[in-house]
Amino acid sequence: MTIFATLGAYAGFALLVLMAATPLLVELDQRFPVARQAKAAKAAEREHRVPAGLASA
């Protein structure tokens, strides 16, 4: 049972650390946003374009 108690204690501590770091991570995400969505939209737009020679079909 001590192995399970030790693993549970470590898991609980990791959860507390993650909960404490969440506001910092949210603030950093808002301060330095990643433009993943814009890049994905541009890539999807490029993927759906039809060459001019095939547009007449």
C-alpha positions as CSV (number, residue, x, y, z in Angstrom):
1,M,0.0,0.0,0.0
2,T,2.9,2.4,0.5
3,I,3.7,2.4,-3.2
4,F,0.2,3.5,-4.0
5,A,0.3,6.1,-1.3
6,T,3.6,7.4,-2.6
7,L,2.3,7.6,-6.1
8,G,-0.9,9.3,-5.0
9,A,1.1,11.8,-3.0
10,Y,3.3,12.6,-6.0
11,A,0.3,12.8,-8.3
12,G,-1.5,15.2,-5.8
13,F,1.6,17.4,-5.6
14,A,1.9,17.5,-9.4
15,L,-1.7,18.5,-9.6
16,L,-1.2,21.3,-7.1
17,V,1.8,22.6,-8.9
18,L,-0.2,22.6,-12.2
19,M,-3.1,24.4,-10.6
20,A,-0.7,27.0,-9.2
21,A,1.0,27.5,-12.5
22,T,-2.3,27.8,-14.5
23,P,-2.7,31.6,-14.1
24,L,0.8,32.2,-15.2
25,L,0.3,30.0,-18.3
26,V,-2.9,31.8,-19.1
27,E,-1.2,35.2,-18.8
28,L,1.7,34.1,-21.0
29,D,-0.7,32.8,-23.6
30,Q,-2.6,36.1,-23.7
31,R,0.6,38.2,-23.7
32,F,2.3,36.1,-26.5
33,P,-0.4,34.6,-28.6
34,V,0.5,31.9,-31.1
35,A,-1.0,32.4,-34.6
36,R,-1.7,28.7,-35.1
37,Q,-5.3,29.3,-36.1
38,A,-4.4,31.9,-38.8
39,K,-1.7,29.7,-40.2
40,A,-4.1,26.7,-40.4
41,A,-6.8,28.8,-42.1
42,K,-4.3,30.0,-44.7
43,A,-3.1,26.5,-45.3
44,A,-6.7,25.2,-45.8
45,E,-7.4,28.1,-48.2
46,R,-4.3,27.2,-50.3
47,E,-5.3,23.6,-50.3
48,H,-8.8,24.3,-51.7
49,R,-7.7,26.6,-54.5
50,V,-8.3,25.3,-58.0
51,P,-5.7,26.1,-60.7
52,A,-7.0,28.4,-63.5
53,G,-6.8,25.7,-66.2
54,L,-9.1,23.3,-64.3
55,A,-11.7,25.9,-63.2
56,S,-13.5,25.7,-66.5
57,A,-14.5,22.1,-66.0
